[in-house]
Amino acid sequence: MFAKKFNNFCRRNYIITEHAKKRMRKRGIKVNNVRNVLRFGRVLPAREAEIFVFEGINVVRSYDGYILTVYENRNLSSLKYRSRIPDKSIA
């Protein structure tokens, strides 16, 4: 059942890595939760990925469509914006 849901979910332009699958199982996060985060969540840019945040669940997705990891974090202040362009004023 778990694999079938992942296969159906992956057909929607996202590929869930083995690491993300393990973390989802370990943390008890369902495929429907991940789908809702990607559909309705706020997007925060990161260095090589985007972090989708919704209802305390964070999904890290690379720009080429791979879901890298999934975790729970209700403290949004710990997520800080990081520019992809280095600040040249800092030497």
N, C-alpha and C positions, 0 to 999 in steps of 0.2 A: 504494500500500500504506500509506504513512504517513498519508494523508488518511483512508483507510477506518478505520484504527485510532483516529484522533482522533474520527471521527464516532461510532463505537461507544462510545468512552469517554465522550463528551459526553452520551450518552443516560442516563448514570447520575448525573444531578443535578449534574454539574459542567460548566462551560463553560471551555475553555482559551482564553485570550486569544492574539492574534497574537504579542504580545511573548513569552509563555511558550512558544509553539510554536517561535519563532526561537531562544530560549535553549536549549531542549531539543535542537534540531538541532545548534546550535553546540557544546554541551557533551557531546553523545553520550549523553544520558539518554533511555532508552526509555519508552514509554507504560506498559509493565508495571512499571517501576521507580516511576513516579508513582503508579500504582494501589496498589502495595504500601505506599508511604509513607502514602497516605491511609487504607489499611485497618489497618495495624499500627503506624504511627508515633506518637510522643509529640506532643501538641499544646501549643504555647506561644502564649499570647495576645499579640497585637501591637496597635497603635493601631486600625487599621481592618481587621484581618485576623487570621488564625490561621496559625501556622507549624507545619507538620507535619515531624517529623524522624525519619528511619529510615535506618540503615546509611549515614550520611554524605551523604544527599540531603535537601535541604530543599525543601518545596513551600509557597509562600505562597498562601493561599486567602482571598478576601474572605468576609465573613459572608453575602453573598448568592449564594455558590456559584461565583464566578469564580476560576480559577487564574491568579494574576497573574504569577508567575515561578517558575522552578525552578533550583536551583543546588546544587553540592556544597560541603559544609562539614563537616569531621570534627572541628572544634574547637568543641564545644558551649559552652565558657566564653565565646565571643564573643557568644553569644545571651543577651541580658539581658532579664529580665522588665520590661516597661514597663506601668505601670498605665494604664488608660483614663481614670481619674479623676485630675485634677491634684491634687497635694499642696498644700493651702492654707497649710501652714506655711512654704512657700517664697514669699516675696513679691518 
